[in-house]
Amino acid sequence: MVTANWLNENNWSQQINLNQQVIQIAPSAPDSEQQILSAILAAGSLGKGRETFSKINHLKPQDFFLRQHGFVYRAMLRLFDRGSEIDATLVINELKLAVNKEQTALDQVGGEGFIYQLTSIAPSNLESHVQAVCKASYQRNLIRFGQDVITIGSQNRLELSEMVEKSASAFHSVTSQMGNLTGGDEAVLYDALSAEVERLNSDEPPPTRISSGFGGLNTVIDGGFRRNSLYLFAAPSGWGKSALLASLAVNMLRAGQRVLFFSWEMDIQRVLWRMMTIVAGVEWQRIEKKTLTPDETKRVHDAIQELQGLQASKLFTIIRQNHPTPQQIRSKLEEHRFQSGFDAVIMDYVDRRTIGMPSSSNRYSNEEKQASDVWEAIRGMKDTYDAAFITATQINRDGVKRQGNYTGEHIFGSSAAKNASDFVGLIKHPARYDDAWDNEECVFIEIDKYRDGTSTDNKGNPLKIYMKWEPHYTRFSDWRQPVPGALTL
């Protein structure tokens, strides 16, 4: 007999850890659980058990309240994952293979008689029973979430940051289950399309975009940044990634947008210094050495007052984190969503040296796996929060950097980064690698990917957004002089 570990994967005695009073009223739908299992077995007798199971495999074993029902469903799930048909005989054999404390899973569900009893139940509307089981499972998780929040809120010894992180984690575990209530991705898609039809037929104005403040960039991205989208800019070290993000922050703040700025490389003071030089148009070294003209001194004072006013109005928040995990980033998003909200989230910047993973994890023996998990976590954030997400990453290959012929394939976690991103733009300084390019201030962003629109011109070449780069002020602005082949601004 083969010993299987899956019996221990769902400890039904721990399924709902509530006090005795609440257990008596814990939401459940045992009749619907039986109907689901019987429908699959009935279909299996006709050779269609696998086909029926494929329609409901968004359910999880832990969604079943009764222990024996969860065991039977898990046996079906294991058969399905192996590509097998699902019928009563195969389910019984699968339950026999799992042994725990000298008892098989078949013994623990009540023997073969329990399985054959399920086959004798006349199946009814499968969809309604799936919804009933999902709803009850979700209700139990909500109850558990409520108790977790009460426990967290009662712990005076916790720091605020710990309290926010724990409650955010509990909240995320509940919201991640919400897809089950819809019956899977097809129902989600149907609801989304129905909502879009209603919007098109109404007088509701189109969703507003968040202006980047740059005419050329706005032209390419259809007027501005879109919420629930990820915009990624990439460049070699020292080519203006942080400067571009800071310039975008200034532009959006001046337009009245709420900006949450994560800094994973520079301290808060340095970020503010950089933004001050952008606003004032005064070189930082001159500010530091106090060698300013009266006009420059006034501009610096005005810039300081403007930035102070933005922070006081709660439009602008800078968060400094040192090598944070995705969960620590998410907890800050949760904290500020409830405090002041945000329209744009800027992350400076994403790289294996700036974002960590849980210290207890031993999964990241190679950079590719780490990058994949980092970008997947950021994709989850932009899907969750109603804001535009804007970040940057690094080009790490010296050969392509010197020649300027790097693409999206040369960025950190290239395939994962591109899959997660809705837009990928490559910052290029042609004067640094092209002897014929005689203007150091004229640079461009080459569009590598744009999910919502085109990334090439009518000749099939990558679109280029030409911009003015002022290294003394570490700022970007629109390029307003004629450039052959440039986007008309």
LOROVO-151302 format. One record per residue (C-alpha): residue in one letter; x, z, y. Coordinates in steps of 0.5 Angstrom, whole numbers, padded with zeros to 4 digits, always signed. Each point is the difference from the previous one (the first is absolute). Last residue first. Layout:
<rs>
aXZY/...
</rs>
This chain:
<rs>
l+0009-0060+0134/t+0001-0007-0004/l+0004+0001-0006/a+0007-0002+0000/g+0002-0007-0003/p+0005-0001+0006/v+0000+0006+0004/p-0003+0000+0007/q+0001+0007+0004/r-0006+0005+0000/w+0003+0005-0006/d-0005+0006-0001/s+0004+0006+0000/f+0004+0004-0004/r+0004+0007+0002/t+0006+0003-0002/y+0002+0001+0008/h+0007-0002+0000/p-0002-0005-0006/e-0005-0004+0003/w-0003-0004-0005/k-0005-0006+0003/m-0005-0002-0006/y-0001-0007-0003/i-0006+0001-0006/k+0002-0005-0005/l-0004-0003-0005/p+0003-0002-0007/n+0001-0008-0001/g-0005-0004-0003/k-0001-0005+0005/n-0006+0002+0003/d+0003+0007+0001/t+0000+0005-0006/s-0002+0008-0001/t-0008-0002+0001/g-0005+0005+0000/d-0003+0007-0003/r+0006+0001-0005/y+0005-0001+0004/k+0007-0001-0003/d+0007-0002+0002/i-0001-0001+0007/e+0006-0001+0004/i+0001+0005+0006/f+0004-0003+0006/v+0006+0002+0004/c+0002-0003+0007/e+0004+0005+0004/e+0007-0002-0003/n-0001-0007+0003/d+0005-0005-0002/w-0002-0002-0007/a+0004-0006-0003/d+0005+0005-0003/d-0005+0003-0004/y+0001+0006-0004/r-0001+0006+0006/a-0003-0005+0005/p-0006-0001-0006/h-0002+0007+0001/k-0006+0001-0005/i-0005+0005-0002/l-0004-0002-0006/g-0008+0001+0000/v-0004+0002-0006/f-0007+0001+0001/d-0006+0002-0005/s+0005+0005-0004/a+0000+0003-0006/n+0001-0006-0004/k+0006-0002+0004/a+0003+0007+0000/a-0001+0000-0008/s+0004-0006-0001/s+0005+0001+0005/g+0002+0008-0001/f+0004+0000+0006/i+0001-0007+0003/h+0003-0006-0003/e-0005-0004-0003/g-0004+0000+0007/t+0005-0005+0002/y+0007+0000+0003/n+0003-0006+0003/g+0004+0003+0006/q+0007-0002-0003/r+0003+0007+0001/k-0006+0004-0003/v-0001-0005-0006/g+0007+0002-0002/d+0000+0007+0002/r-0006+0002-0004/n-0004+0006+0002/i-0006-0002+0004/q-0003+0006+0002/t-0007+0002+0001/a-0006+0001+0006/t-0007+0003+0001/i-0006-0001+0002/f-0007+0003-0002/a-0006-0002+0003/a-0005+0005+0000/d-0007+0002-0004/y+0004+0004-0005/t-0001-0001-0008/d+0003-0007-0001/k+0006+0001+0004/m+0001+0007-0003/g+0000-0004-0007/r+0004-0005+0002/i+0005+0005+0002/a+0000+0003-0007/e+0001-0007-0003/w+0006-0001+0004/v+0003+0006-0002/d-0001+0000-0007/s+0003-0008+0000/a+0006+0003+0004/q+0001+0005-0005/k+0000-0004-0006/e+0004-0006+0003/e+0005+0005+0002/n+0002+0003-0007/s+0000+0006-0003/y-0006+0002+0003/r-0005+0003-0005/n+0003+0007+0000/s-0005+0003+0004/s+0001+0008+0002/s+0003-0002+0007/p-0007-0004+0002/m+0002-0006+0003/g+0004-0001+0006/i-0001-0005+0006/t+0006-0001+0005/r+0006-0002-0004/r-0004-0005-0005/d-0003-0003+0006/v-0006+0000+0004/y+0001+0001+0008/d-0002+0002+0005/m-0008+0000-0002/i-0005-0001+0005/v-0007+0002-0001/a-0005-0004+0005/d-0007+0002+0002/f+0001+0008-0001/g-0005+0006-0001/s+0001+0006+0004/q+0000+0006-0004/f-0004-0002-0006/r+0004-0006-0001/h+0006+0003+0002/e+0001+0005-0006/e-0002-0005-0005/l+0005-0005+0002/k+0005+0006+0000/s-0002+0001-0007/r+0001-0007-0002/i+0007+0000+0002/q+0001+0006-0004/q-0003-0003-0006/p+0004-0006+0001/t+0007+0004+0000/p+0003+0002+0006/h+0008-0002+0001/n+0000+0004+0007/q-0006+0000+0004/r-0001-0001+0007/i-0007-0001+0002/i-0001-0003+0007/t-0007+0001+0003/f-0003-0005+0006/l-0007+0000+0002/k-0001+0007+0000/s-0001+0000+0008/a+0006+0005+0001/q+0004-0005-0004/l-0002-0006+0004/g+0001+0004+0007/q+0007+0002-0002/l+0002-0007-0002/e-0003-0002+0007/q+0003+0005+0004/i+0007-0001-0004/a-0001-0008+0002/d-0001+0002+0007/h+0006+0005+0001/v+0004-0006-0003/r-0003-0005+0004/k+0002+0004+0006/t+0007+0001-0002/e+0001-0007-0001/d-0003-0001+0008/p+0005+0005+0002/t+0006-0003-0003/l+0002+0003-0007/t+0007+0002-0002/k-0003+0007-0003/k+0005-0001-0006/e-0006+0001-0005/i-0004-0005+0004/r+0005-0005+0000/q+0001+0000-0007/w-0007-0001-0001/e-0001-0006+0003/v-0006+0000+0005/g-0006-0004-0001/a-0004+0006+0001/v-0005-0001-0006/i+0005-0003-0005/t+0005+0005+0002/m-0005+0006+0000/m-0002-0003-0007/r+0007+0001-0003/w+0001+0007+0003/l-0007+0002-0003/v+0003-0002-0007/r+0007+0003+0001/q-0004+0007+0002/i-0004-0001-0006/d+0005+0000-0005/m+0002-0007-0003/e+0000-0003-0007/w-0007+0002-0003/s-0004+0000+0006/f-0008-0001-0001/f-0003-0002+0006/l-0008+0001+0001/v-0003-0004+0005/r-0007+0001+0004/q-0001-0007+0003/g-0001+0000+0008/a+0003-0006+0002/r+0006+0003+0002/l+0001+0004-0006/m-0001-0007-0004/n+0006-0003+0004/v+0004+0006+0000/a+0000+0000-0008/l+0001-0007-0001/s+0007+0001+0004/a+0001+0006-0004/l-0001-0004-0006/l+0004-0006+0002/a+0006+0005+0002/s+0000+0003-0007/k+0001-0007-0003/g+0005-0003+0005/w+0006-0003-0003/g+0004+0006-0001/s-0001+0000-0008/p-0002-0006-0002/a-0008-0002+0001/a-0007+0000-0003/f-0006+0001+0003/l-0006+0002-0004/y-0008+0000+0002/l-0005+0004-0004/s-0007-0001+0000/n-0006+0005+0000/r-0001-0001+0008/r+0002-0007+0002/f+0006-0001+0005/g-0001-0005+0006/g-0004-0006+0003/d+0000-0004-0007/i+0007+0002-0003/v+0004-0006+0003/t-0003+0000+0007/n+0001+0007+0000/l+0008-0001-0001/g+0001-0005+0005/g-0004+0004+0005/f+0003+0007-0001/g-0004+0006+0002/s-0001+0001-0008/s-0007+0000+0002/i-0004+0004-0005/r-0006-0004-0003/t-0007+0001+0001/p-0005-0001-0005/p-0005-0006+0001/p-0006+0002+0005/e-0006+0003-0004/d-0006-0005+0002/s-0002+0000-0007/n+0000-0006-0006/l+0008+0000+0000/r+0000+0008-0001/e-0006+0000-0005/v+0004-0006-0004/e+0006+0005+0000/a-0003+0006-0003/s-0003-0004-0005/l+0007-0003-0002/a+0003+0007+0000/d-0006+0003-0004/y+0002-0006-0005/l+0007+0001+0000/v-0001+0008-0002/a-0005-0002-0005/e+0006-0005-0003/d+0005+0005+0001/g-0003+0005-0005/g-0007+0004-0001/t-0001+0002+0007/l+0001+0007-0002/n+0006-0001-0003/g+0004-0002+0006/m-0001+0007+0003/q+0005+0003-0005/s+0006-0001+0005/t-0005+0004+0005/v+0001+0006-0004/s+0007+0000-0001/h+0001-0001+0007/f-0003+0006+0003/a+0004+0004-0005/s+0006-0003+0003/a-0002+0001+0007/s-0002+0007-0001/k+0007+0002-0003/e+0004-0004+0005/v-0004+0003+0006/m+0001+0007-0003/e+0007-0001-0001/s+0001-0003+0008/l-0004+0006+0002/e+0004+0005-0003/l-0003+0004-0006/r+0000+0007+0000/n-0007+0001+0002/q-0003-0003-0006/s-0007+0000+0001/g+0000-0008+0002/i+0003-0002-0006/t-0005+0004-0005/i-0006-0003+0004/v+0003-0007+0000/d+0001+0001-0007/q-0007+0002-0002/g-0003-0006+0004/f+0005-0005-0003/r-0003+0003-0007/i-0007-0001+0002/l+0002-0007+0003/n+0003-0001-0007/r-0006+0002-0004/q-0005-0004+0005/y+0005-0006-0002/s-0001+0001-0007/a-0007+0000+0000/k-0001-0006+0004/c+0005-0004-0004/v-0005+0002-0006/a-0006-0002+0003/q+0003-0006+0002/v+0002-0002-0007/h-0007+0002-0002/s-0003-0005+0005/e+0004-0006-0002/l-0001+0001-0008/n-0008+0000+0001/s-0002+0002-0007/p+0004+0001-0007/a-0005+0002-0006/i+0004+0006-0003/s+0002-0001-0007/t+0007-0002+0001/l+0001+0006+0004/q-0002+0004-0007/y+0005-0004-0003/i+0006+0002+0004/f-0003+0008-0001/g+0000-0001-0007/e+0007-0002-0001/g+0002+0007+0002/g-0002+0004+0006/v+0004-0001+0006/q+0006+0004-0002/d+0000-0002-0007/l+0001-0007+0002/a+0005+0002+0005/t+0004+0002-0006/q+0001+0008-0001/e+0007+0002-0003/k+0001+0003+0007/n-0001-0006+0004/v+0000-0007-0004/a-0002-0007+0002/l+0000-0005-0005/k-0007+0002-0003/l-0003-0002+0007/e+0003-0007+0000/n-0003-0001-0007/i-0007+0002+0002/v+0001-0004+0006/l+0001-0006-0005/t-0005+0001-0004/a-0005+0001+0006/d+0001-0006+0003/i+0005-0002+0006/e+0004-0007-0001/s+0008+0001+0001/g+0004-0003+0006/r+0005+0007+0000/d-0003+0002+0006/f-0007+0000-0003/l+0001+0004-0006/r+0003+0005+0005/l-0006+0000+0004/m-0005+0001-0006/a+0004+0006-0002/r+0000+0003+0007/y-0008-0001+0000/v+0000+0003-0007/f+0004+0006+0003/g-0004+0000+0007/h-0006+0001-0004/q+0002+0005-0004/r+0002+0004+0006/l-0006+0000+0004/f+0001-0002+0007/f+0002-0007-0001/d+0003-0002+0007/q+0007+0003-0003/p+0000-0006-0005/k+0000-0005+0006/l-0005-0005+0002/h+0003-0007+0003/n-0001-0002-0007/i-0007-0002+0001/k-0001-0007-0001/s+0006-0001-0005/f-0003+0005-0005/t-0006-0005-0001/e+0005-0006-0001/r+0004+0005-0005/g-0007+0002-0004/k-0002-0007-0001/g+0001-0001-0007/l-0007+0001-0002/s+0001+0007-0002/g+0004+0001+0006/a-0006-0001+0005/a-0003+0006-0004/l+0006+0004+0001/i+0001-0002+0007/a-0007+0002+0002/s+0000+0006-0004/l+0006+0003+0004/i-0003-0002+0006/q-0007+0003-0002/q+0004+0007-0002/e+0003+0001+0007/s-0007-0002+0003/d-0003+0006-0004/p+0006+0004+0002/a-0001-0001+0007/s+0003+0006+0004/p+0000+0004+0006/a+0003+0007-0001/i-0006+0005+0001/q+0002+0005-0005/i+0007-0001+0001/v-0001+0002+0008/q-0002+0007-0003/q+0006+0001-0005/n+0005-0002+0005/l+0003-0007+0001/n+0006-0003-0004/i-0004-0007-0002/q+0004-0004-0005/q+0005+0006-0002/s-0004+0001-0006/w+0000-0007-0001/n+0007-0001-0001/n+0001-0007+0001/e+0007-0003-0002/n+0001+0005-0005/l-0004-0004-0005/w+0004-0006+0002/n+0006+0003-0003/a-0001-0004-0007/t+0003+0002-0007/v+0000-0005-0005/m-0003+0002-0007/
</rs>
